[in-house]
Amino acid sequence: MTVPSAASVRIRVPATSANLGPAFDSAGLALTCYDELEVAVADGLHVELAGIGADELPRDESHLVVRAFRAACLDLGWVPSGLALRARNGIPQGRGLGSSAAAVVAGILAAWALCPAVTGIDDERVLTLADAIEGHPDNVAACLLGGLTLSWSGAEGARATSLAVAPAVSPVLCVPRETLSTHVARALLPPTVAHGDAAFNAGRAALLVHALTAAPGLLLEATEDRLHQDQRGPSMPATAALVGDLRDAGHAAVVSGAGPAVLVLVPRTADRALVHTVVPAGWEVLDLDVEARGARVRYGDGAVSS
C-alpha cells in the first residue's frame, strides 16, 4: 500500500499466542486484545504510558517500542530529530501473550510510517527486523499479519504466511495473576528430544492447521504436544493443572506461548460458557476472537494500512 507522508500515526497491535500446542516456535494466532499507540517525530524523547504495566515500564531509550523504532530508523537510513510516543497497553505482560512482540512490531511500523523517504510498508523487511530483535518469528509474524501464521527461517531470514481461521473457532484466554519470564521457561527445555516425540508433534502440527482452518472438531487431538508443555510445567504448576483439567473436560487447551496464560480453542462460540465452569477463582477469563488483519497503521488523513 502506498502511504501518505505523516506528521503522526496511530498504530494498533494485537496480542498473540504462539506454539498452539504442537507447533513449537512455528505457529501463532493473533487475538482481539490490543496495545494502541500514537507516534510522532518530535524534538527529544517524550514517552507517555497508560494501561497495563504503565507504572513498571521505562520512559526512556530502553522502552522496547523506542528501541525497535531506533533500529528500524537505522535500517532505513533515517535520523529523525526525536520521538514522541503515547501508548495505552491492553495486552497482559509477562504471560505468554506476545506483549514484547507487539512492542517491537509497533516501533518498526512507526518508523516505516513516519520516514519521509518511504512510500510503502514492506512486510517482509518489517518481519525480518522484528525477528532479529525478538529472537524468533512466531509472535511477531502473527502480530504483523494477523490470523493463523506459520513462520520459518530461511537463507534470507524470517518468512511467514497467514491463513484464515474457520469462523467457528472461538479463542478463550485464561490469564493468571502471576507472570513468567520466557527465558526462565525456555531454560527448562531439554537440548534433544526423542525421535518418536518429534514425529508425534510433526503429525499433530499438520493436523492443527487443518483443524483451525477447516475442521474445528479435531482441535482437541490437534493440540496434543510432547515437546515443551510438560517439560515447562514445573515452572508454572497452576497453568499445567488448568491445562490438564480443561483437556480432561474435552476442551482444546494449551499453554499460551511460554506461559503462564492458557489458551482454549473452542470449536463453537456456544461452548465458551463450559470453559468458564472449569477455570478456578483467581484467573481472568477473556472471550476473544481471532484478529484477522493483524497490526494496523492509521495516518493523519484517515488512511489505514494493515
N, C-alpha and C positions, 0 to 999 in steps of 0.2 A: 504494500500500500504506500502511495506517495503521501508524505506528511507535510503539513504546513510548518513554517517557522513559528516558534512558540516562545513567549516570554515565561510561561509557566505551564506545567502539565499536571494532570491528576492521574494517578495510577492506582489500580485495584488489583491485588494479587491474592489468589486463593490458597487456602490450606491444602495440604496434600497428604496422602497416606501411601507409603511405599511398601514393597515386598508382597503385600496382599496374600500372605501365607507362603506358598512355594516359590514365588518369583523373586527370590532374594536379589536385591541390587539391580533389578531389571524392569520392574513394573511399578507404575504409580497411578494414583487416581486423584483427580482434582475435586475438591469439595466446596460446597457453598458456604464457606466461612472465610472472612477476608481481612486483610490489612489494607487500609486506604491511605494514600499519601498525596500530598501536594508538594511539588518540587519546582524551584525556580533558580535561575542564576542570580547571584547577589554579591555584594561586597563582603568578604569574610565568610565565616561559617555560622549559621543560625539553625538550631535544631529544637523543635517543639514536639513533645510527645504526649499522647493521651491513650487511654485504653489499657489493655493487658500489658503488664510489665513496665509501664511508663516510669514508675519510681525506681526501677532497678537498672534500666538501660542507660548507657552513656549518652552524653550530648556533645561529644567531641569527635575528632577524626577516627576514633576507634569504633564508632557506631557502624554496624555491618552495612547498612544502606549507603553510608558515606564512603566506606572502603570500596564497595562494589562500584559506586559512581566514579570514584577516582580511577579505579582500574580500567573501566570502560573508556573514560576520557583519554587515558594513556594509550589504549588500544586504537582509539580513533584519531590520535594525534591532535587533540584539542585541549587547550588550557583555559578553562573558564575563570572568571575573576573570583568566584566564590560560589557558595551554595546555601540556599535556604530550604530547609526540609521541615514539613509539618506532617506528622504521622499519627493515625489513630489505629491501634493494633487490636484486631479482633481474633487473631489466631493464638490459641494457648501455646505457651513456650515451654520447651524442655520436656515435651510429652510425646514426641514422635509424630508431629503433625506438620513438619516442613516449615517451621517459622523461620529458620535460618535461610532455607532455600528461597522463601518468599522475599526476604530482605535482599538477598543477592540479585534475584531477578528484577526486583523493583529498582534497585540502584543502577543496574545496567540499562534497563529500559529508559530510565530518566535521562541518562547521558545520551543515548541514541535519539531520544525525542527532542532534546534541547540543543544538541550540537547543530550549529548553523550550516555546516557543510553536508549534513546528512539529508537525503531526500527519501529515504525509506528505511524501515527497520528490518534487518537481516536476521531472521530467527536462528539460522544456523550459526552465525557468529555469536549471537547472544547466548545460545546454548553452549557453545564451546567455551566461552569465557566463564559462564556460570558454573559449568562442570569443573573448570580449573580452580575456581575459588572454593566451591563447596566440597570437591573431592570425589563426588560420584554423581551421575546424571539423573537418577530415578526421580527424585523430588523436584529438581529444577525443571526437568522436562515436563512433568505433569503441571507444574505451576505455570509455565510459559505457554503450553499448547492446549491444556485442558483435556477433559475426557479420560479415557484409559490410555496411558502411554507405555510403550515398550521402548527401552533405551539400551544402547550398547556403545562400546568404544571401538573405533577402527583406526586405521593408519592416519586419518585426517582428524581424529578427535572424537568427541561425543556425537552420537547420532540418535534420533528418536523419531517415532511415528505415533500419531494419535488415532485412536479408534473410538467410534461412538458406542456408548454403553446402552444395553437394552433398556427401554423406558421403565420396565417393571422393577428394575433394581433400585433399592432404596437404602442408602447408607445410614447407619445409626452409629454415632460416635459416643463412646463411654470414656469420660475424662476424669482421672483421679486428681486428688489434691497434690499428690507427690509428683516430683519431676525426676528425670533421669538423664544423665549425660550420654550422648551417643557413643562417645569414646569409651565410657565405662562398659556399656552394653556390648560393644564390638570386641572388647578385650576378653570376653568370656567365650568367644567362638574358637573352636579348635582349628589348628592350621591345616588339617586334612580331614576328609570325610570318606566314608565307606562307599565303594562303587555302587552298591545296591541302593543306598540312600540317595546318591546323586541321580541315579536312573529314576527312582521313585519321584523325586522332585521335578525332573525334566518332564515326566509324563503329566504330573499334576499342573505344572505351569502352562503346558499346552492346553490342557483341559480348561484351565482358568480363563484363558482368552475366549474360548467357545462359550463358557458359562456366562461370562459378563456381557458378551455381545449378542448372544443368540439363545442361550438355554439356561436361564437363571435357576431352574430346578436342580441343576447339577452343582450349585455353588458349595454345598456342604462338602462333597467329595473333592471338588476342585481346589479348595483352600487347605487341604491337608499338607503338612510340612514336616520334614525330618532334619532340616539343615540348621535352623537357627533359633526357633522359638523355645523349644525345651532347653536348649543349651544356655539361653539367657534368662531362663525362669528364675534362678536363684537371686538375680539382681532385682526382681520385681515379683515377689510371690503372690501379691494380691492380684496382679494382672494375670499371671499364669492360672490362678484359681478361677478367675472370672471367665477366661477363655475356655477353660475346661467345663465350667458349669453351663455356659451358653451352648457349647458344642454338644454336650450331653442332652441338652434340651432341643437339639435339632437345628440350631442357628449357626450360620457360617461366620464364626467369629475368628479374628486373627489379631495378633499384636500389630498396632499401627506403627510402621517404621521400626525404630529401635525401642519403642515404648516410652512410657508405660500405658498410654491410651490404648483402648481396644476398639477396633472397627468391626462392625457387624454388617455383612452384606445380605440384606433381606430381599428375598425374591419377589415379594409383593408388599406394597405400601401398607396394606391392611394388617400385615403381620408385625408391624413395628411395636404395637402395644404389648405383644407377647415378650419381646425383648426386655421391655421396661420391667416386667414382673420378675425377671431373673437378676437384674443388677441390684446389688446391695446399696444401702444408705452410704453416703459419702462420695458417690460418683455423680458427676454431672452427665446427663444423657441428652444428646443433641440429635434430633431428627433432621437430617440434611438431604441434599440432592447432589447429583454429580454436576460439577461446573464444566459445561461442555466447551466453553470458549477459552478458558484459561485467563491469563493476565490481560488487562485492558488498559489502554492509554487514551486519555481524553484530552484534547487540545483546547486552547482558549476559544476557538471558533465552534466548538462542539463536535468536531470530527473525532471519531473513535477508531483506534487501531487495536486489533486483538490477534 
